[in-house]
Amino acid sequence: MGRRAPEHPARAAPPARRTGPPQAGPEPHAPPLGRMPRTDQLGSEPPPEAHRPLAATLRRLDDGSLALVVTAADAHLLHEATRSDTPVTLRVANGGTEHAARAALARGRRALADGPLGDAYASFTLAGVLAAGAVPELALAAYTAAADTAWAAGDRSACAAALDSALAAMSAPTHPLTAPSNTAPSDPPGTIKAGATPKPSNGHLHLRPNLSDPPGTIEMGGSPGARFEGNRPDTPDTQLADYLRGLAALLRESPAEAIAALRRVAAFEGDSPDALHRASAAALILGDTDAACRIGLRALAIARDRDRADLTARALEYLAYAEMRAGRHARARTHAREGLDEALRTGRANTAAHHRAVLALSASVEGDTAEVEAHANAALDTARRCGLGQTGALAEWALARSDLARGAPDVAAARLAGLVRQGHFGVRHLLLPCFAEAAALAGRKQEARAAARELKLWAASGLDRAAQAQLARVEALTAAPGTPPEAIDAHYVRAIRLHPSGSGDFERARTQLHHGKWLRRRRRPLLARAVLREALHGFERCGAVLWAEQARQELRATGGQRAAGEPRTPGALAALTPHQLRIARLVATGATNREVARSLSLSVRTVDHHLRNIFASLGVRSRVELARLVADTT
């Protein structure tokens, strides 16, 4: 998950037991101690400096061992103590554990907004380890944030570990520290000597929601081992438990369990903005983009009303992404621009990168290649620097869709191939339809069919409502040689029927475009024209300029009349046939004959033949002259 700060653990073990709370202190710089000296070797006259208390932090390392870290100014004292076997006594100041946990949580939030996600995850898990037992609600918040961070980074195992720890923090009893067994009566309260093991007191956490208490009230006391019972299914606490269980089941690839839990999360009807935000996220995971947008708007409104700046930023991120997924590109662009402006104003570089990725996706629909590249490259720059796996995948997706729109499926397939093989676990299934389409058009049939098989498994899981329509389109595009035409036609018809009405204009129009192309090649021009006109109208409704131009070119190739408002072909280009005009325009963009052939589903020899006739008709002798003529007459 990006660069890791050396003083943080990359993975913190779930808080199964206390290992000793740290003293809050400045950021450490000293290496961990390999051995703790014994306490029975205290010299009779230690130097005055030895009596000065040192602020230190106890940290868990990757291998499960503990390290005592101090400031650079105090490091020499511990090195000297190690060499001379001088005793070291650790004393926990009152409130030190909670203070250190909150400090780590604050560091995590800062890194999550504007730093490497590896650092954010390490700080969040550290806060969870420190707070577990003593401040369980703080541990729960820390581990939940760690899970969200790992999800954004695309680290599946780290996300699963954080979710398990969050669920443990939600149900585990609290264990405040008392003096260990080898502490002398004369020692100050809270003293822990080297080699001692803290022991829990008899206090336990008991979540006992009373009707008079606000949701999520935590009370101390009750019988040992008391757990979160979730007696009220409409409380944010119960919903949070379902949310954590649903995500954990998703990572375990248990779709039935995940769907059941996430549906309960999405059904929340209270007015807690945090719970509504989780409900929107759950609906989005389930592919119910309409519900995700509706709930996300409500969460955003309440967060703003309650001056929750932190939640407002997250709600805008999810809302813009949900609207993009729902096909509401204009609304997605509006919220993404609002979120981008706010993120830049408040110094949230990672949030800004996410909004840029959404803006790039919206621009890829509209066909603004320059805007796609500007936003996507800016998002990728931050994503690579800070380990934003999800943001990086969305930006690459935007570039691939732009490649498809301008008739370069081979470039799109090459861009997406790595992301489909080992990309972000929460995004790669969404990329499968786009990759399969690009690979099929680029002649990479084997890879396209492999993606279609995986997409079929994903669609069968029930976790994405849009997957069935996209699967039908992909099955038509990747049909094996010898497949009966009736079967291919049935795939297209089924896909068009399954695309959602209203917000699904773009995806439906893409299916209709492919269907119309296929019908034209099957020499069924009348039906092809009808389907292509529907595709053209769909692209025009959502402002997909380059895609609409593809539909117009296909319509002209069928011999159909000009669409209303479509300009006539100007000047010398009017001498070309519709098919020749399409080839000329593609060549003018810099496409090779092979790329033109793939884009138009022709053989390279056929393209060569048409290009010679184009040169003769227009009186040009090179591709450069052709490009200049096309530019001058457009």
C-alpha positions in Angstrom: 0.0 0.0 0.0 2.6 2.5 -1.0 5.6 3.7 1.0 5.7 2.8 4.6 7.0 5.1 7.3 9.8 3.2 9.2 8.4 3.9 12.6 5.1 2.2 11.8 4.2 -1.4 11.6 3.0 -2.5 8.2 0.6 -4.9 9.8 -0.5 -4.9 13.3 -1.8 -8.2 14.8 -5.4 -8.3 15.9 -5.7 -7.1 19.5 -6.2 -10.5 21.1 -4.4 -9.4 24.2 -2.7 -6.4 25.7 1.0 -6.0 25.3 1.5 -2.9 27.4 0.3 0.6 26.6 2.8 3.2 25.4 3.7 6.5 26.8 2.6 9.3 24.4 5.5 11.0 22.9 7.0 12.6 19.8 7.7 10.7 16.6 10.5 8.1 17.3 13.7 7.9 15.4 15.8 5.3 17.4 16.0 1.7 16.4 14.2 -0.9 18.5 16.0 -2.4 21.5 17.0 -5.9 21.1 16.9 -6.7 24.8 15.5 -5.1 28.0 17.9 -5.0 30.9 17.0 -6.5 34.3 15.6 -4.3 37.0 17.8 -5.8 39.8 21.0 -4.3 38.5 20.4 -0.7 39.4 23.7 1.1 40.3 24.1 2.9 43.5 24.9 6.2 42.0 23.4 6.6 38.5 24.2 9.8 36.6 21.7 12.6 37.1 20.6 12.3 33.5 19.4 8.7 34.2 16.7 10.1 36.5 15.1 12.1 33.8 11.9 10.5 32.4 11.9 9.7 28.7 8.8 9.9 26.5 8.7 6.7 24.6 6.3 4.6 22.5 5.9 0.8 22.5 5.2 -0.5 19.0 4.5 -3.9 17.5 6.6 -4.9 14.5 5.9 -7.0 11.5 7.2 -10.2 13.1 5.0 -9.7 16.2 7.9 -8.5 18.4 7.8 -5.2 20.4 10.0 -2.2 20.0 10.6 0.7 22.4 11.1 3.9 20.4 12.2 7.3 21.6 13.3 10.6 20.2 16.6 11.1 18.6 17.8 13.3 21.5 17.2 10.5 24.0 18.3 7.6 21.9 21.9 7.5 23.3 20.6 6.9 26.8 18.9 3.7 25.8 21.9 2.6 23.7 24.1 3.1 26.8 21.6 1.2 29.0 21.7 -1.7 26.6 25.5 -1.9 26.5 25.9 -1.5 30.3 23.0 -3.6 31.4 21.5 -0.6 33.2 17.9 -1.3 34.3 15.1 0.3 32.4 11.7 0.8 34.0 8.6 1.5 32.0 5.9 3.6 33.7 2.5 4.2 32.0 1.3 7.7 32.8 -2.4 8.1 33.5 -4.3 8.5 30.2 -1.2 7.6 28.2 -2.8 4.8 26.3 -5.8 6.7 25.1 -3.7 9.8 24.2 -1.2 7.7 22.2 -4.1 5.9 20.4 -5.8 9.2 19.5 -2.5 10.6 18.3 -2.0 7.6 16.0 -5.6 7.9 14.8 -5.0 11.6 13.9 -1.8 10.7 12.1 -3.7 8.1 10.1 -6.4 10.5 9.1 -3.8 13.0 7.9 -2.0 10.4 5.9 -5.2 9.1 4.4 -6.1 12.6 3.2 -2.6 13.6 1.9 0.0 10.9 2.2 0.9 7.2 1.4 -1.9 4.8 2.3 0.6 2.5 3.8 1.4 5.1 6.4 -2.3 5.7 7.1 -3.0 2.0 7.5 0.0 1.5 9.9 -1.2 4.4 12.0 -4.8 3.2 12.1 -3.8 -0.3 13.1 -1.4 1.0 15.7 -4.2 3.1 17.2 -6.4 -0.1 17.2 -3.7 -2.0 19.1 -3.2 0.8 21.6 -6.9 1.4 22.2 -8.1 -2.3 22.3 -9.3 -3.2 25.7 -8.9 0.2 27.3 -11.0 2.3 24.8 -12.8 -0.2 22.6 -14.9 2.3 20.7 -11.7 4.1 19.7 -10.2 0.8 18.6 -13.3 0.1 16.5 -13.1 3.4 14.8 -9.4 2.9 14.1 -9.8 -0.6 12.6 -12.7 0.4 10.5 -10.7 3.3 9.1 -7.8 0.8 8.5 -10.2 -1.4 6.5 -11.4 1.5 4.4 -7.8 2.5 3.8 -6.8 -1.0 2.7 -9.8 -1.1 0.4 -8.8 2.1 -1.2 -5.2 0.8 -1.6 -6.4 -2.5 -3.1 -4.6 -4.6 -0.4 -7.0 -7.5 0.1 -5.2 -9.3 3.0 -4.7 -6.1 4.9 -8.4 -5.2 4.5 -9.5 -8.6 5.7 -7.2 -8.4 8.8 -8.5 -4.9 9.7 -12.1 -6.1 9.3 -11.5 -9.1 11.6 -9.9 -6.7 14.2 -12.8 -4.3 13.9 -15.3 -7.1 14.6 -13.2 -8.3 17.5 -13.1 -4.8 18.9 -16.8 -4.5 18.6 -17.5 -7.7 20.6 -14.4 -8.1 22.9 -14.6 -7.1 26.6 -12.4 -4.3 27.8 -9.2 -5.0 29.8 -7.9 -1.9 31.6 -4.3 -2.4 32.9 -3.5 -2.9 36.5 -0.1 -3.4 38.1 1.7 -6.6 37.0 2.5 -9.3 39.4 6.2 -8.4 39.9 5.5 -4.7 40.7 6.6 -3.7 44.2 4.1 -2.0 46.5 6.4 1.1 46.6 6.3 1.6 42.8 4.1 4.4 41.4 0.7 3.4 40.0 1.0 2.4 36.4 4.6 1.2 36.6 5.5 -1.8 34.4 9.0 -3.2 34.9 10.9 -5.0 32.1 9.8 -8.6 31.7 6.5 -8.0 33.4 3.1 -8.9 31.8 0.2 -6.6 32.4 -2.9 -8.3 33.7 -6.5 -7.2 33.1 -8.8 -5.9 35.7 -12.4 -7.0 36.2 -13.9 -4.2 34.1 -15.7 -5.2 31.0 -17.4 -3.4 28.1 -21.1 -3.7 28.0 -23.0 -2.1 25.1 -26.4 -1.6 26.6 -28.6 0.7 24.4 -31.3 2.3 26.4 -34.3 4.0 24.9 -33.2 7.3 26.5 -29.6 7.0 25.2 -28.5 8.2 21.7 -27.6 5.5 19.3 -24.2 3.9 20.0 -24.0 4.8 23.7 -21.3 2.8 25.4 -21.5 2.0 29.1 -18.9 0.4 31.3 -19.8 -2.3 33.7 -21.9 -5.5 33.5 -20.8 -9.1 33.7 -17.5 -10.3 32.4 -17.5 -11.1 28.7 -20.6 -9.0 27.9 -20.8 -8.5 24.1 -22.5 -6.3 21.5 -25.9 -8.0 21.1 -27.4 -5.9 18.4 -30.9 -6.0 19.9 -32.2 -3.2 17.8 -31.8 -3.8 14.0 -32.3 -0.1 13.2 -29.3 1.2 15.2 -26.1 2.5 13.6 -24.2 0.0 15.8 -26.0 -3.0 14.4 -25.7 -1.6 10.9 -21.9 -1.1 11.4 -21.6 -4.8 12.4 -23.5 -5.9 9.3 -21.3 -3.6 7.2 -18.1 -5.1 8.6 -19.4 -8.7 8.2 -20.6 -8.0 4.7 -17.2 -6.7 3.6 -15.4 -9.6 5.3 -17.7 -12.1 3.5 -17.1 -10.3 0.2 -13.3 -10.7 0.7 -13.8 -14.4 1.6 -15.7 -14.8 -1.7 -18.9 -15.8 0.1 -21.4 -13.8 -2.0 -24.6 -15.1 -0.4 -23.4 -14.1 3.1 -22.2 -10.7 1.8 -25.4 -9.9 -0.1 -27.5 -10.7 3.0 -25.5 -8.5 5.3 -25.1 -5.6 2.8 -28.8 -5.6 2.0 -29.5 -5.0 5.7 -26.9 -2.2 5.7 -28.5 -0.5 2.6 -32.0 -0.7 4.2 -31.0 1.6 7.1 -33.6 4.4 7.5 -32.4 6.4 10.4 -30.8 9.9 10.2 -27.2 9.1 11.3 -25.0 10.5 8.5 -22.3 7.9 9.1 -24.8 5.0 8.8 -26.4 6.5 5.7 -23.0 6.8 4.2 -22.4 3.1 4.8 -25.8 2.3 3.4 -24.9 4.2 0.2 -21.6 2.3 0.0 -23.4 -1.0 0.5 -25.9 -0.3 -2.2 -23.0 0.6 -4.6 -21.2 -2.6 -3.8 -24.4 -4.5 -4.6 -24.7 -2.7 -7.9 -27.9 -0.8 -7.0 -26.6 2.5 -8.2 -29.9 4.3 -8.1 -30.3 3.5 -4.4 -26.6 4.4 -3.8 -27.2 7.9 -5.4 -30.4 8.5 -3.5 -29.0 7.5 -0.1 -25.7 9.2 -0.8 -27.5 12.5 -1.4 -29.3 12.2 1.9 -26.0 11.4 3.8 -24.3 14.4 2.1 -27.2 16.7 3.1 -27.2 15.7 6.7 -23.4 15.8 7.0 -23.4 19.3 5.7 -26.3 20.3 8.0 -24.3 19.0 11.0 -21.0 20.6 9.9 -19.3 17.2 9.4 -16.5 18.3 7.1 -14.7 14.9 7.3 -17.8 13.0 6.3 -18.9 15.6 3.7 -15.6 14.9 1.8 -16.1 11.1 1.9 -19.8 11.4 0.9 -18.9 13.5 -2.1 -16.3 10.9 -3.2 -18.8 8.1 -3.1 -21.7 10.1 -4.5 -19.7 11.2 -7.6 -18.5 7.6 -8.2 -22.1 6.2 -7.7 -23.5 8.7 -10.2 -20.9 7.9 -12.7 -21.7 4.2 -12.3 -25.4 5.0 -12.7 -24.8 6.7 -16.0 -25.6 10.2 -14.6 -22.5 11.7 -16.0 -23.5 15.3 -15.7 -24.4 15.0 -12.1 -21.2 13.0 -11.4 -19.2 15.7 -13.0 -20.9 18.4 -10.9 -20.3 16.6 -7.6 -16.7 15.6 -8.6 -15.8 19.2 -9.4 -17.3 20.4 -6.1 -15.4 17.7 -4.3 -12.2 18.5 -6.2 -12.4 22.2 -5.4 -13.0 21.4 -1.7 -10.1 18.9 -1.6 -7.7 21.3 -3.2 -8.8 24.0 -0.7 -8.3 21.8 2.3 -5.1 20.1 1.2 -6.6 16.6 0.6 -4.5 15.4 -2.3 -5.8 11.8 -2.2 -9.4 12.9 -2.2 -8.6 15.3 -5.1 -7.1 12.4 -7.1 -10.2 10.3 -6.7 -12.4 13.2 -8.0 -10.0 13.6 -10.9 -10.5 10.0 -11.8 -14.3 10.4 -11.8 -14.0 13.5 -13.9 -11.8 11.5 -16.3 -14.4 8.8 -16.5 -17.1 11.3 -17.3 -15.0 13.0 -19.9 -14.4 9.6 -21.5 -18.1 9.3 -22.2 -18.3 12.8 -23.7 -15.3 12.2 -25.9 -13.1 15.0 -24.6 -9.7 13.3 -25.0 -7.7 16.2 -23.7 -9.7 16.4 -20.5 -9.6 12.7 -20.0 -5.8 12.7 -20.3 -5.4 15.7 -18.1 -7.5 14.4 -15.2 -6.4 10.8 -15.5 -2.7 11.6 -15.6 -3.0 13.9 -12.6 -4.9 11.2 -10.7 -2.4 8.5 -11.7 0.5 10.7 -10.5 -1.0 10.9 -7.0 -2.1 7.2 -7.1 1.3 5.9 -7.8 3.0 8.2 -5.3 0.6 7.3 -2.4 -0.6 3.8 -3.3 -4.2 4.6 -4.3 -5.0 1.4 -6.0 -8.7 2.1 -6.5 -8.1 5.6 -7.8 -5.4 4.4 -10.2 -7.7 1.7 -11.6 -10.5 4.2 -12.3 -8.1 6.5 -14.0 -6.8 3.7 -16.3 -10.4 2.7 -17.0 -11.1 6.3 -18.1 -8.1 6.2 -20.5 -9.2 2.8 -21.9 -12.7 4.0 -22.6 -11.3 7.1 -24.3 -9.2 4.7 -26.5 -12.3 2.8 -27.4 -14.2 5.9 -28.3 -11.5 7.1 -30.7 -11.3 3.7 -32.4 -8.1 2.3 -30.7 -9.2 -1.0 -29.1 -5.7 -2.5 -29.2 -4.4 0.4 -27.0 -7.4 0.0 -24.6 -6.8 -3.8 -24.3 -3.1 -3.4 -23.6 -3.9 -0.7 -20.9 -6.5 -2.9 -19.1 -4.8 -6.3 -19.4 -2.7 -5.9 -16.3 -5.5 -4.5 -14.2 -7.8 -7.4 -15.1 -5.1 -10.0 -14.2 -4.0 -8.5 -10.9 -5.8 -5.2 -10.4 -7.8 -3.8 -7.5 -10.1 -6.4 -6.1 -13.0 -4.1 -5.9 -12.7 -2.7 -9.4 -11.3 -5.4 -11.7 -14.7 -7.1 -12.2 -16.1 -3.8 -13.4 -13.3 -3.6 -15.9 -14.0 -7.1 -17.4 -16.7 -5.9 -19.9 -14.5 -3.1 -21.2 -11.5 -5.3 -21.5 -13.4 -8.1 -23.2 -14.8 -5.7 -25.7 -11.4 -4.1 -26.4 -9.7 -7.5 -26.7 -12.3 -8.9 -29.0 -12.1 -5.8 -31.3 -8.3 -5.9 -31.2 -8.2 -9.6 -32.3 -7.1 -10.9 -28.9 -9.9 -13.5 -29.0 -8.4 -15.9 -26.4 -8.0 -13.2 -23.8 -11.5 -11.8 -24.6 -13.1 -15.2 -24.1 -11.2 -15.8 -20.8 -12.5 -12.4 -19.6 -16.0 -13.5 -20.7 -15.8 -16.7 -18.6 -14.8 -14.8 -15.5 -17.5 -12.2 -16.1 -20.0 -15.0 -16.2 -19.0 -16.1 -12.8 -19.1 -12.6 -11.4 -22.6 -12.0 -12.9 -23.8 -15.3 -11.3 -22.7 -14.1 -7.9 -25.6 -11.5 -7.9 -23.3 -8.8 -6.6 -23.6 -6.5 -9.6 -27.0 -5.8 -11.2 -25.5 -4.4 -14.4 -23.3 -7.5 -14.9 -25.9 -9.6 -16.7 -26.5 -7.1 -19.5 -22.8 -6.5 -19.9 -22.2 -10.3 -20.0 -24.8 -10.8 -22.8 -23.0 -8.1 -24.9 -19.6 -9.7 -24.2 -20.9 -13.1 -25.1 -22.1 -11.8 -28.5 -18.7 -10.1 -29.1 -16.7 -13.2 -28.2 -18.9 -15.8 -29.8 -16.7 -18.6 -31.2 -16.5 -19.2 -34.9 -19.4 -21.3 -36.2 -21.8 -19.9 -33.6 -25.3 -19.7 -35.2 -26.2 -16.1 -36.1 -29.5 -16.5 -34.2 -27.6 -17.2 -31.0 -25.4 -14.1 -31.4 -28.4 -11.9 -32.3 -30.2 -13.3 -29.2 -27.3 -12.2 -27.0 -27.5 -8.6 -28.3 -31.3 -8.5 -27.9 -31.0 -9.8 -24.3 -28.4 -7.3 -23.4 -30.4 -4.4 -24.7 -33.4 -5.7 -22.7 -31.4 -6.0 -19.5 -29.8 -2.6 -19.5 -31.6 -0.4 -17.0 -33.9 2.2 -18.4 -33.3 5.9 -17.9 -29.8 6.0 -16.4 -28.4 3.2 -18.6 -28.4 5.2 -21.9 -24.6 5.0 -22.4 -24.2 1.2 -21.9 -27.4 0.4 -23.8 -26.2 2.6 -26.7 -22.8 0.8 -26.7 -24.6 -2.5 -27.0 -26.9 -1.2 -29.8 -23.8 0.2 -31.7 -22.2 -3.3 -31.7 -25.5 -4.9 -32.6 -25.9 -2.5 -35.5 -22.4 -3.1 -36.8 -23.0 -6.9 -36.6 -26.3 -6.6 -38.5 -24.6 -4.5 -41.2 -21.9 -7.1 -41.7 -24.7 -9.8 -41.9 -26.1 -7.7 -44.8 -29.3 -6.7 -42.9 -29.1 -2.9 -43.5 -32.8 -2.1 -42.7 -32.6 -3.6 -39.2 -29.1 -2.2 -38.7 -30.3 1.3 -39.4 -33.1 1.0 -36.9 -30.7 -0.2 -34.2 -28.0 2.3 -35.0 -30.4 5.2 -34.9 -31.4 4.1 -31.4 -27.7 4.0 -30.5 -27.1 7.4 -31.9 -30.0 8.9 -29.9 -28.7 7.3 -26.7 -25.2 8.7 -27.2 -26.7 12.1 -27.9 -28.8 12.1 -24.8 -25.7 11.5 -22.6 -23.4 13.8 -24.6 -21.1 11.0 -25.9 -19.7 12.9 -28.9 -17.1 10.5 -30.2 -19.4 7.5 -29.7 -22.2 9.3 -31.5 -19.9 9.9 -34.4 -19.2 6.2 -34.6 -22.9 5.5 -34.8 -23.3 8.2 -37.5 -20.5 6.6 -39.5 -22.1 3.2 -39.3 -25.4 4.7 -40.3 -23.8 6.2 -43.4 -22.2 2.8 -44.2 -25.6 1.2 -44.3 -26.7 3.8 -46.9 -29.1 5.5 -44.5 -30.1 9.1 -44.8 -28.4 11.8 -42.8 -29.7 12.3 -39.2 -31.5 15.5 -38.5 -29.0 18.3 -37.9 -26.1 16.2 -39.2 -23.9 18.4 -41.5 -23.2 17.4 -45.1 -19.7 16.1 -46.0 -17.9 19.2 -47.2 -15.6 19.9 -50.2 -13.5 17.2 -51.8 -14.5 14.6 -49.2 -18.0 14.5 -50.7 -16.5 12.4 -53.5 -15.8 9.5 -51.1 -18.3 6.8 -50.3 -19.4 6.5 -46.7 -17.1 3.6 -46.2 -14.1 5.4 -47.7 -14.9 8.5 -45.6 -14.7 6.5 -42.4 -11.3 5.0 -43.4 -10.0 8.5 -44.4 -11.0 10.0 -41.1 -9.4 7.2 -39.1 -6.2 7.4 -41.1 -6.2 11.2 -40.6 -6.1 10.6 -36.8 -2.8 8.7 -37.3 -4.2 5.2 -37.2 -2.3 2.5 -39.1 -4.0 0.3 -41.6 -4.0 -2.5 -39.1 -5.7 -0.3 -36.5 -8.2 0.9 -39.0 -9.0 -2.8 -40.0 -9.5 -3.7 -36.3 -11.7 -0.7 -35.7 -14.0 -1.4 -38.7 -13.8 -5.2 -38.5 -12.1 -5.4 -41.9 -9.1 -7.2 -43.3 -5.9 -5.2 -43.7 -6.0 -6.0 -47.4 -9.4 -4.4 -47.7 -8.2 -1.3 -46.0 -5.2 -1.1 -48.3 -7.5 -1.4 -51.3 -9.8 1.4 -50.1 -6.9 3.7 -49.2 -5.5 3.5 -52.7 -8.9 4.4 -54.1 -9.2 7.3 -51.5 -5.8 8.7 -52.6 -6.8 8.5 -56.3 -10.2 10.2 -55.7 -8.7 13.0 -53.6 -5.5 13.5 -55.6 -3.2 13.1 -52.6 0.0 11.1 -52.4 0.6 10.6 -48.7 -1.1 10.0 -45.4 0.2 13.5 -44.3 -1.6 15.1 -47.2 -4.8 13.2 -46.5 -4.7 14.2 -42.8 -4.3 17.9 -43.9 -7.1 17.7 -46.3 -9.5 16.1 -43.8 -8.6 18.7 -41.2 -9.1 21.6 -43.7 -12.5 20.3 -44.8 -13.9 19.3 -41.4 
